[in-house]
């Protein structure tokens, strides 16, 4: 049962100008004035107990802006990638919000709440059909987590879709209290061909997330209030192929990644459940051999 505090938190998100607030925070996060960015960086490190020994640049205030600090690169050996044949690895640091099967075209959100697969994918029924009765995993990145997103398997990019939407927080409180949360928020959907068949990676924006970037196009969100579809299949001479463990994108402030695979393609590890913590590169599933 939700507390009064939780209800007020959700109400605040419903009445606040979400996009204006988020873009304003984004401007501040890009500020390079030393006393401004250093104040925010120092407060953030102290409040969230950030382990800077993992970062390539260990001195937090050496980053030129808060966003540069927030999307900092890790040392090469900080997140070993499990390269076992057929294994799917976590694309990010975080915790599972939910994971399981896509049943009757719907994805489980939290406590009796769910949302439509086709709605999540921007109403694209053709692309949604590839994931009917498939598998999903929703990974929440908290503010203290590493915020670059990497490939869980090797894949070749085929399409992307940017879907405009709300900017609710994506933490557990909001997931339990806001209907169809992940299918309402701003998001970027990237489709890949992989050894396990089609895979989609959905990067979901959130309150005060100032942007979503990819390694192939740079800034992807925010955009104008219209969906943007891009195909990457025409230029077969220079396909965008990313190896397992390679960076594919990043969030400027915290958010969520949703992985989708087709029917009978993969199985999640049995011990994983909602709220299970995970690190980038750790095994979370494997190819279905049945």
C-alpha positions in Angstrom: 0.0 0.0 0.0 1.4 3.4 -1.0 2.2 5.9 1.8 1.1 9.5 1.8 4.7 10.5 0.9 4.6 8.2 -2.2 1.2 9.7 -3.3 2.5 13.2 -2.9 5.7 12.3 -4.9 3.6 11.0 -7.8 1.2 14.0 -7.6 4.2 16.4 -7.7 5.3 14.7 -11.0 1.9 15.0 -12.5 1.6 18.8 -11.9 5.2 20.0 -12.4 6.2 21.0 -15.9 8.3 17.9 -16.5 10.0 18.8 -19.8 10.8 22.4 -18.7 12.3 21.3 -15.4 14.3 18.5 -17.1 15.7 20.8 -19.8 16.6 23.4 -17.2 18.5 20.9 -15.1 20.2 19.8 -18.4 21.4 23.3 -19.0 22.8 23.5 -15.4 24.4 20.0 -15.8 26.2 21.2 -18.9 27.6 24.3 -17.2 31.4 24.6 -17.2 31.8 27.4 -14.7 34.1 25.8 -12.1 32.3 26.8 -8.9 28.9 25.8 -10.3 29.8 22.4 -11.7 32.2 21.6 -8.8 29.5 22.4 -6.2 27.1 20.0 -7.8 29.7 17.3 -8.4 30.9 17.4 -4.8 27.4 17.3 -3.4 26.5 14.4 -5.6 29.6 12.4 -4.7 29.0 12.9 -1.0 25.2 12.3 -1.1 25.4 9.1 -3.3 28.8 7.8 -2.1 30.3 7.5 -5.6 33.3 5.2 -5.9 35.6 7.3 -8.1 38.4 4.6 -7.9 36.6 2.8 -10.8 36.7 5.9 -13.1 39.4 6.6 -15.6 39.6 10.1 -14.2 39.4 9.6 -10.4 39.3 13.3 -9.4 35.7 14.2 -9.7 36.1 17.9 -10.0 38.5 17.5 -13.0 35.5 16.8 -15.3 34.5 19.9 -17.3 30.8 19.7 -16.4 28.4 17.7 -14.2 27.2 15.8 -17.3 30.8 14.8 -18.2 31.3 13.6 -14.6 27.9 11.7 -14.6 28.6 9.9 -17.9 32.3 9.2 -16.9 34.1 6.3 -18.4 35.3 3.4 -16.2 38.7 1.8 -16.2 39.1 -0.9 -18.7 39.1 -3.7 -16.1 36.3 -2.3 -13.9 33.5 -4.3 -15.6 34.7 -7.7 -17.0 32.4 -8.9 -19.8 31.3 -12.6 -19.7 32.2 -13.8 -23.2 30.9 -17.3 -22.7 29.2 -18.5 -25.9 25.5 -18.0 -25.9 25.4 -15.9 -22.7 23.5 -12.6 -22.5 25.2 -10.0 -20.3 23.8 -7.0 -18.4 23.9 -3.8 -20.5 24.3 -1.6 -17.5 24.8 -1.3 -13.7 21.6 -1.2 -11.8 18.8 -3.5 -10.5 16.1 -5.4 -12.2 12.8 -3.7 -11.9 11.1 -6.7 -13.5 12.0 -9.5 -15.9 10.2 -12.5 -17.4 8.0 -13.4 -20.4 6.0 -11.1 -22.6 2.5 -12.6 -22.2 -0.5 -11.8 -24.4 1.4 -8.9 -25.8 1.9 -7.3 -22.4 4.9 -6.6 -20.2 4.7 -6.7 -16.4 5.5 -3.4 -14.7 4.8 -3.7 -11.0 2.1 -4.9 -8.6 -0.6 -5.7 -11.1 0.4 -3.0 -13.5 1.5 -3.7 -17.1 1.7 -2.1 -20.5 1.3 -3.1 -24.1 4.4 -4.3 -26.1 3.1 -2.4 -29.2 2.5 0.8 -27.2 6.1 0.6 -25.8 7.4 0.3 -29.3 5.6 3.5 -30.4 2.6 1.7 -32.0 4.7 -0.3 -34.5 2.8 -3.6 -34.7 5.1 -5.0 -37.4 8.2 -4.7 -35.2 6.3 -5.7 -32.0 5.3 -9.0 -33.7 8.9 -10.1 -33.5 8.7 -10.1 -29.7 5.3 -11.6 -29.1 5.6 -14.3 -26.4 9.3 -13.4 -26.0 11.3 -12.3 -23.0 11.8 -8.9 -21.4 14.1 -7.5 -18.7 13.7 -4.0 -17.2 16.9 -2.6 -15.6 16.7 0.5 -13.4 19.8 2.7 -13.2 19.9 4.7 -9.9 21.7 8.0 -9.7 24.8 6.4 -8.2 25.2 3.9 -11.0 27.5 4.0 -14.0 25.4 5.5 -16.8 26.7 4.2 -20.0 24.8 1.4 -21.7 26.6 -1.5 -23.4 25.6 -4.3 -25.7 24.4 -7.5 -24.0 25.2 -9.5 -27.2 26.9 -8.7 -30.5 24.4 -7.1 -32.9 23.9 -5.1 -36.1 21.7 -2.0 -35.9 18.7 -2.1 -38.2 16.3 0.6 -37.0 15.7 3.2 -34.3 12.5 4.9 -33.2 12.4 8.0 -31.0 9.1 8.3 -29.2 8.2 11.6 -27.4 6.4 11.3 -24.1 6.2 12.2 -20.4 9.1 12.4 -18.1 8.0 10.7 -14.9 10.6 9.3 -12.6 11.3 5.6 -13.2 12.0 4.5 -9.7 10.1 1.7 -7.9 7.6 4.1 -6.3 6.6 5.6 -9.6 6.5 2.2 -11.3 4.0 1.0 -8.7 1.9 4.2 -8.9 1.8 5.3 -12.5 -0.1 3.3 -15.1 1.9 2.2 -18.2 4.9 4.2 -17.0 7.5 3.0 -19.5 5.1 3.2 -22.4 4.3 6.8 -21.5 7.8 8.2 -21.0 10.1 9.6 -23.7 12.2 6.8 -25.1 14.6 5.7 -27.8 14.1 2.2 -29.3 17.1 0.5 -31.0 16.6 -2.7 -33.0 19.4 -5.1 -33.6 19.9 -8.4 -35.5 21.8 -10.8 -33.2 22.8 -14.5 -33.0 19.6 -14.9 -30.9 17.4 -13.3 -33.4 15.9 -9.8 -33.2 16.7 -7.8 -30.0 15.4 -4.4 -29.0 17.0 -2.1 -26.5 14.6 0.6 -25.2 16.3 3.6 -23.4 13.6 5.3 -21.3 13.9 8.9 -20.4 12.9 10.2 -17.0 12.4 13.2 -14.8 15.4 15.5 -15.0 17.1 13.2 -17.5 18.7 15.8 -19.7 19.4 13.6 -22.7 19.8 10.2 -24.3 22.8 9.7 -26.6 24.0 6.8 -28.8 27.4 6.1 -30.2 26.2 6.2 -33.8 24.2 9.5 -33.7 25.1 11.4 -30.6 22.2 13.2 -29.0 18.9 11.4 -29.7 16.6 13.0 -27.1 15.1 15.4 -26.4 13.6 16.2 -29.8 10.4 17.9 -31.1 7.1 16.4 -30.1 7.0 13.9 -33.0 8.2 10.4 -33.4 11.4 9.9 -35.5 12.0 6.7 -37.4 15.4 5.8 -38.9 16.5 2.8 -40.9 20.1 1.7 -41.0 19.7 -1.1 -43.5 20.1 0.9 -46.7 23.8 1.4 -46.3 25.0 -2.2 -46.4 28.5 -1.1 -47.1 28.9 0.4 -43.7 26.7 -1.5 -41.3 26.7 -0.4 -37.6 27.8 -3.5 -35.8 28.6 -3.4 -32.1 30.4 -6.2 -30.3 29.2 -7.7 -27.0 30.2 -5.3 -24.2 30.7 -2.3 -26.5 29.1 1.0 -25.5 25.9 1.7 -27.4 24.6 4.8 -25.5 24.4 6.8 -22.3 22.0 8.6 -20.1 22.5 12.1 -18.7 21.1 11.4 -15.3 19.3 8.2 -14.2 16.8 6.1 -16.1 15.9 2.6 -17.3 16.9 0.1 -20.1 14.4 -2.5 -21.3 15.7 -5.5 -23.2 13.4 -7.5 -25.6 14.1 -10.8 -27.2 11.9 -13.0 -29.4 9.9 -16.2 -28.5 12.0 -19.1 -27.3 15.2 -17.2 -28.1 16.7 -16.9 -24.6 16.1 -17.8 -20.9 16.9 -15.4 -18.0 18.9 -16.9 -15.2 16.5 -18.5 -12.7 17.9 -16.8 -9.6 17.2 -13.3 -11.0 14.1 -11.5 -9.8 12.7 -8.0 -9.1 15.2 -5.8 -7.2 18.2 -8.2 -7.9 21.3 -5.9 -8.3 23.4 -6.4 -11.4 26.6 -5.0 -12.8 27.5 -4.4 -16.5 29.0 -7.5 -18.1 27.6 -10.0 -15.7 25.6 -13.0 -17.1 21.8 -12.5 -16.9 20.6 -15.1 -19.4 21.6 -17.6 -22.1 20.5 -18.9 -25.5 17.5 -21.3 -25.3 18.9 -24.6 -26.4 15.7 -26.6 -26.0 
